[in-house]
Amino acid sequence: MNVVNAPSTSLPADGLQQLVEHSLEIMACHGRDRSYCAVSPALAEVLQCPAEVLLGKTNADLAERAAHTQQPEAWRTYWQQVAAAIAAVMQTRHSERRCHPIPTAEGLQLYETTYTPLTDKHGQVCQILSIARPASSPVVGEQRRSGIADEAQSAACLDILVGVEMPGLETASLDDLPTTLGSNNPALTIQASTVQASTVQNRAISNPVFQAHNDVLIGKDTEDTLRSEGHPVHQTAEFMQLVLDNIPQYIFWKDRNSVYLGCNHRWAEMAGINDPSKVVGLADDDLPWTQKQKDWYLECDRRVMGTDTPMLRIKQSQRQADGRLSWRETSKLPLHDADGNVIGLLGTIEDITERKVAEDLLKQSEKTFRKLAKQEELLNQISTQIRKSLKLETIQQTTVHEVRQLFDVDRALMYRFDDNWHGRVVVESVVDPWQSTLGEMGVDNCFPQQYAELYCQGRAKAISNIETSDLEDCHRDFLKHLDVQANLIVPILVQDALWGLLIVHQCSGPREWKESEIDLLNALAGQVGVAIQQAQLYARAQASAANEREKAHQLAAAIQDLQQTQAQLVQTEKMSSLGQMMAGIAHEINNPVNFIHGNISHLKGYISDLTTLLELYSQHYPTPEPEIAEHIEDTDLDYVIEDLGKIFQSFQLGTQRIQQIVLSLRNFSRLDSTEKEAVDIHEGIDSTLLILQHRLKAQPHRPEIQIIKDYGDLPLVECYASQLNQVFMNLISNAADALDQYIAEGGWTDRTEKPAVTILTESRDNQVIIRIQDNGPGIPENIRTQLFDPFFTTKPIDSPSPVPLPM
């Protein structure tokens, strides 16, 4: 903010309002009640609001209407800032210069605005004149609403100040100037445009006979016009001089020979002459400029008037007596007579030191913020890379690699504490030719206890130069041993406990660590601490999951063993019940069979005796009694005697058959054997086939299932005979069921093929091999892996099935 003393003078309000309303500058006039009483078209365009909407409104009123705009917060901020500036001018009665951000389609544009108070005869502020301009250079060639370019308007600045219309003034065509004017003045930089001579020759100023009248320059025709309109010339001159004196720029004008014809009060003070009237008739040689400045000013005057080309916004630095560097922006524009001849020039100078400093600070801030944004971006990238992996080794390696590149250091490492503040380097990233410190790195016996306390509190330690830092000799020697010239150490805290240190080493020389670098490394260490905690939790979760999986595996194995044991118990119980039943049946059958079989021989002897007796009677009594003869004929005694032998033979065969079946049942059940014993495998197979004989016989829907035996020479085998016989029964019974189903579904395409079960046995390499195979469709591939699962079956639940296989 720049504060300028304002003189206390009177001012006709209508003249100032006319000046504002016809100006091409960004201007406004505020009344005593702080409302807008005049608005230039340029300001209305910048504010994107018609002048009739602004007039009569205060900035407070407009702030309330900001809610209806596209950027309500930005507009509300602007109106509030302008209101605050006007309030300050009203209170202090001093001019102020402020920068306001105005919303545009491209974003916020800063406008530097000067607020100048105008007072009445009583010294009270009656109006405030505001003039604004973009904080950056204006757009070259941009035309305003009235069709007159900014540069052309600057050239006609004098005409605007006296409020004279300029008919015939055409829009200026602007071309960029070179960046510097003349090799003799390298410090003078141009940031403006030129107006071609051909475009300004039509500019007409009525009878521009310049004269100094009460310190203001006006044209004679203008004076006559003002008289004809009833305006006292003296009052108008004073009014325009007042306006000139209150404009924050330094204004002067010269004739064709570079002789000063007038200036405003501000320029006169800069030249060391307090009275602007005393400047008239002087040249630059008469003023307290340096010779270099005089030559440069004269060269610029000649170039402007000789080429009829304006020189606009020339930035020039100037070292003050107190050593302070100031910056000024100068514009010089040719002035023409009615015929278009150059008769002088108009110059404006503006002190832009504060703006230049602000721009430099803005650039520096922008550079700083860009660097901070880059650091923040890198921090996010590193954090993302760290969090991509939950493996501790990957996190550590990624961190030191990215930190070394980000900080451009010679070595970055991560130090992990053990007990008693000892530790080791767990990971590092180092560039040649510096040595690696990976591993123990030695023990710093001078490690102060206060360091540990600071690290536990999250404090960092920066050493810019080990030679000048306040270090103990042993600690300095330790760092020299590692080729360290400067280092930066930040703690890595995991759940508020000191886990280790994140360290960067500068080995090539000392280094001043910036506060931003310390903060950034601290932030990275914080991210590493979180990542390490997550990695530890993940590792513990994995270990816990592995432990639970192992327990689940053990539990599954135990359940499987339990199921197998249960199946074996069930099988054993079933076999025991089956064996007991078979043994009971065999015992019950065996007793009467043995009784019958044992009495057959006696009965046969008795019948033989009776037959012999009948034969003797027949021999000795050849003619029996009629009744006896009739009975002999009815009973067919000869056939009975003949058939008795056959009956006895069938009795004998039947009882022998029953005895074999009983023997097979006893062999199958083997109740008398609870331990392994040497048995004949073939005997077990045959016993099983005998029991299953009813399953193999011909049925209405199929022929008899043939049993094809191909027995080899087998030794006696030590085994549990009853369980093995049960296996034989299951296999042969399942084969019979499969053949029944296969035949029911269509059977073989070759009608000559018959159902058959082949049993092969052989002895090989001290092993007995038994193959039981049917000629059905085979076992489907998808259930072969389940053959030995306990209780697995493909048969319906209510269908009869053999006892499950023992496992």
Order of alpha helices (4+ residues) and beta strands (2+ residues): beta-alpha-beta-beta-alpha-alpha-alpha-alpha-beta-beta-beta-alpha-alpha-beta-beta-beta-alpha-beta-beta-alpha-alpha-beta-beta-alpha-alpha-beta-beta-beta-alpha-alpha-beta-beta-alpha-beta-alpha-beta-beta-alpha-alpha-alpha-beta-alpha-alpha-beta-beta-alpha-beta-beta
